[in-house]
Amino acid sequence: MDKPTELAYDRTWLAYERTLQAWVRTAISCITFGFTVYKLTDIVGERANRAFLTGPRELGIVLVCIGLLALAMATIQYRQSIRVLRLEYGRSPRSTAVWFAGIVALLGVFALASMFFQP
């Protein structure tokens, strides 16, 4: 690979990394906001007379699920893009963004589990 092609490859790889990191930030926001809304109902209290699946607790669960879904979709898209890049150029550096996305996903799953199994 000549130098301009190598630099273009590096810029493309870094753009994929930045995109995944932006999705991780978005997922963290959804997960933490959903968990906060859910836990706020414990502190403030919840009205007993409400329809099924329309309260703030359910909104919190939905927001955490959306954050986890966004994280999964972004990671899948990232891995597909990197696979195409590897097929074209034969190499790619290790990604710390994927590891961080995995850690955030685990924390999101633990938050969701605590929401479902709370007494």
PyMOL commands that set and color helices and strands:
alter all, ss='L'
color gray80, all
select helices_A, chain A and resi 3-44+56-89+96-116
alter helices_A, ss='H'
color red, helices_A
deselect
rebuild
show_as cartoon
